[in-house]
Amino acid sequence: MKHLLIFFITVLIFTGCSIKEYQKYDDISKASLEKVNFYDIEDFYNDDLDYALEVFKKACTRSKRYDMFKDVCLKANDVKNAREFFISNFEAYKLIDNKGSDEGIITGYYEPLLHGSLTKNEIYKYPIYKTPKDMITVDLSDVYPELKKYRLRGKLKGNRLIPYDSRAELEKEENSNLEPICYVDDKFELFLLHIQGSGKVKLTDGTVLNVGYANQNGRRYKSVGKYMLKNGFITRNNASIQGMKAYFDKNPNRLDEILNHNESYVFFKESKQGATGALGVELTSKRNLAVDRRYIPLGMPVFISTSNPVTKEDINKLMVAADVGGAIKGEIRADFFWGFGDKAFDYAGKMKEKGKLYMLIPKQVLN
């Protein structure tokens, strides 16, 4: 018995020293958080923190309405030293997933350019729809405060609320409840617009429309890329937007079948500014992220450590969470905004890199 007791004490001594205690701030994040020193974040002091501050201040035009950012956004207006501002007003926390890992997946997105017309014809026949007139959105937090981030979407059938139409159902035929903003010439490019959430449409007269996310049909997002990989339409070597596009160019007859696997459908609105995130501010190339806001609040400065999908060079920089996405689910999960243009498309389409995320949480909300 004595030897057994000594054994257990020994185990506790050696294993106890290696167990990390993670902190929880459920009102900020549902993730486990590990407090770190700014010196422990690779290249934090080598980043262009002056530029990062400008992006944070832009986010503050919307995020300052939240108590979490009200004070620190006010201070940001009168800053002479960006590095000192972040160190003095924030604490750094590394995100940890439910398995105890500090590493997750970072993908990329971009602002696409489509070609369209205000009138439908044989070339421009795929509609970009506004939010349907008959779609009902129910804010569940009115009854269940714990569900404040959830919305129920559907339509009335008699006196019952039923799920809203799926992608396949919406594309069967136009109806009076669906109003197009315009029509575009490429169905796969339109699908990518749904995935990206915002983009530009160049009309036949040269006019460029900015369109942004307005709503969604309430159906669960399902990855078309995973579906294509599982069914052998693409391989792991070409599991990218570019690989998918190449497949559809050769097999246009499979387009509807495969795209309809994802029942989620996005509705749009015209916008006066370029790519705009869920926070409501115009996105900044290579300085804004789409995140899962259960774990990272919008407006939060987030330092990211990942790599470039093409050059494989390290990416270590301070960004701001300003957007969300149907596929962005998990503690250490983010979508890196690459901006507009061919290079942005190339990087975004190929990006699926390992990465770490560090939240910079305002000190006043931790006290």
N, C-alpha and C positions, 0 to 999 in steps of 0.2 A: 504493500500500500504506500509505504514511504517512497519507494522508487517511482511509483506511478505519479505521485504528487510532484516529485522533483521534475519528472518528464514534462508534465503539463505546465509547470512554472517556466521551464526552459523554452517550451514552444511559445508561450505567451510573450516571453522576453524578446525572442528573435523575430516572431511574426508581428508582434505588436509594433515594433519599430518600423516595419515596412508598410503598414496599413496607412493609407492617406485618408484624412478626414476632409470630406468635401462639404461645402457650405450650400445651403438652400435658401433662396429668397423667392418664395412662391409667387409673391406679388410682382416680381420682376421677370422671373424665368422659371419654367418647370424643369430645367436642366440642373444637374449637379455642377457646382462651380468650384474651381480650385484657384485660390488667390495666388497671384504671382507678382514678382517685382518687374517693373518696366525694363530693367536691365536683363531680365531672363527672356524677354521677347526678342527673337532674332531680328536684327536690323531696325528695331524701333527707332533708335536715335539716328539712323541713316536715312530715314524716310523724309520726304518733303512734307513736313508737318504744317508748314504755312498753307500749302495747297489743301491739305486735309482739313484744316480749320475752315477754309472758305466753303468747302463742301458741307461741313457740319453746320455752318451758319446758314447756308441755303436751306438745309433740312429744318433748321430752327424756325423758319417762316411758317411751318406747319406743326412741328413737334412741340413748340413752346406752349401750346394749349394744354399739354399734358403736364401734370404736377411734377412728374419725374424730371422733366427738362426745363421747367419754367425758370428756375434760378440760374442754371448753368448757361442757358441760352442768352439770358440777360447779360451775364458776364462776358460772353463771347463777342459782344458788340464793341468792347473796348479792350482789345488784347494787343500787346506790343510784342510778346514772345509766345509763339504757338506752343513750343515744347513745354515751357513753364505752365501754360494754361492747362494742357492735358494732364501733366503730372500733378499739379496742385488741386485740380478739381475732380479727378477721376481715380478710381481704383481699378486695377486690371484683374480680370478673372478669366481663366481658361475654361472652355466648355468641355464637359465630360459626358459621354453617353451612358445609357443604362447598363452597359457591359463593363464600364470602367475605363473605356478607351478615350484618348484625347484626339483621335484622328477620324475624319469622316471624308465624305465625297464632295468635291467642288466641281460643279458644271458651269457652263457659260451660256449667256444669251446676248442678243444684239437687236438693233432696230432694223427691220427689213424694209426693202423698197419694192412695192408692187406696182403693176401697171393696170390702169383701170379707166372706166368711163362712167358717166352719170346715167347713161342709158344702156339697157341690155341689148346685146346683139350676139351674133354667132361667135365672135371672138371674146367679148367681155360678157360672160354669162354666170359668173360665180359671185353671189351677193355677200357683201359685208353688212350684216344686220345690226340695227339698233336693238335695244332691249324690247322684247315683245310687249305689246299693249296688254295682253291677257296674263302675263306672268306675275305671280304674287310672291313677294318676299316677306317672310315672317321672321321678326327679330325675337328669338327665343329668350333673350335676356329679360324681356318684360315680365316673363313668368318664372324663368329659371336664371337668376343672376350668374350662376356658375357657368352658364353656357353663353356668356356675353360675346364670344368670338365666333359663334355659330349662327348661320342663317339657313332657314328652310325655304326652298324655292319650289313652286308648283303652279298649278292652275285649277280653277274650279270646274268640276263636272257635277252638275246639279248642285247639291249642298255639300259636296265632299271636295277636299283639297287632294289632288292627285299629283304624282311626280310630273315635272315638265318634260316636254318631248326630248328624246335622245338626238344625237347627231344624225343618225339615219332617218329618223322621223322628220326632223327639221329640213332635211335636204330632199325629201320626196317631192314636195311641191310648195310653191309660195302661197301664202294665205294673207288675209286682210290684217292679221295681227303682227305680221312681220314687215318692217319697213327698211329697205336697203339704204345705206348711205351712198353706195356706188357698187359697181360690178368690176371684178378683176378677171384676168385672162388665164390664171394658173391655179388649179385647185390645191396642189400641194403647197404652193407658196402661201395660199390663204390659210391652210392648216398650220403652217409655220407662224403666221401672224397670230393665230389663236394661242400658240404655245408661247410666243414672245410677249404677247399682251399689248403691244403698241407698235406702230410703224408708220411709214409714209406711203401714199398712193399717188403716183404721177398720172394725171389724167391726160386724155388725148389732146387737149388744148395747151398742155404744158404746165397747167396748174398743179401744185402739190398739196394734197390734203394730209394733215396729221390726224391719225385715228388712235384712240386709246381705249383701254379696257373700261367697260361700263358695267357689265354684269355677266353672269354665267348661269347655265340652265339647271344647276344644282346636282347634276350627275357626277359621280366620282371619276376623277382623272385616271386613265389607264395608259400606261406607256406603250406607244406604238412601236418604238424601237425594241423593247423587250419582246413584244409579240412577234416581230419580224425575226428576231434572233432565235427565239424558241422554235419557230416553224421553218427555220432554214432559209429564209428569204435573203438574209444577210449573214455575214460571219463576224466574229469578234474583231477581226482585222479591219472591217469596214463598217463597224457599228457606230455610225455618225450621221449627221444630217446629209453630208455629202454622199455617203454610201446609200442612204435611203433614197435620195433623189436619183442616183444612178440606177437603182433598181426599178423605180417607177418609170423612168425614161424608157426602159426596155420592156416593162410589163405594165402598161397603162390600164389594162383590163383588171388588174388586181387592186387598183387604187382605192375604190370605194369600200371594198371588202375589208381592207387592212385599216384604213382610216376610221371606219365605223366601229372598230374595236374599242376606240376611245369614245365613249358616249358623251363625254363633257363637250360643251359648246360655248364659245365666248361671244358676247355681244359687245358692240363698240359705240363710241361717240366721237364726234369731231372735236379736235383739240386745237387751241391756238399755239401750243408749244410742242416741241418734239417729244421723244419717248418720255413718258411720265409714269412714275411708279405709284404704288398703292398709297404712299405717304402724301402724294399730291404735288410733288415737286419734279421739275424736269431732271432726268437722270444725267449724271456726269460719267463719261467714259472712264472705265478702269478705277472708279472711286465709289461706285455704288453697288450694293448687293441686294439680291432677293433672298429672303430668309423665311423660316417658319416662325411666325411671331408668337407661338406658344413658348418659344425658347429665347428668342431675341426680339425685343420690342422695336418697332419702327422708329427711326430717329437715333438709334443707338450707334455710337462709334464702335467699329469692330475691326480689330487688327487681324489680317489674314496671312497665313503662311502656306503657300501652295507652289505650284510650278506652271510655267507656260506650256500648253499642250503641244506646241509646234517646236519651239526652241529648247524646251526642257529647262530653261533658266528659272531660278528661284523667283517667286513673287512674294515679297514681304512688304505689306503696306497697310496704312490705316485707311479704312473705308467707312461708309455709313450705310446702315440698313435702311433702305428706302422703298422696298418692293416685296411682293410675295409671289408665289407661283403654285399652281396645282400639283406640280411634281416635287416641290421643295418641302419635304417632310422629314423631320428628325432634328436631334439636338445639334449635331455637327454637320449641317447640310446647308449649302448656299449656292446661289447662281451669280456668277461674276459677270457684270455688265461690261461688254467690250465696245459698245458704241455703234456707229453707223458705218457702212461701207463693206467692200469685199474682204478686207483683212479681218474686220470684226466678225463677219460671217464665217470665215475660215477658222478663226480661233474658237469662236463660240461653238461651232458645230463639232469640233474635235475634242472639246474639253471635257474630261472626266478624270480629274486628278485627286490624289489624296491631299488632305489639308487639315490645318488646325485653325481654330477660331478663338479669339480673345475679345471679350466684351469689356469696354471701358465704361464702368457704371458711375454715374455722378455720386460723389461722396455724400451729399446731403440726404440721399434716399437710403443710404446704408446705416445711418445713425439712428 
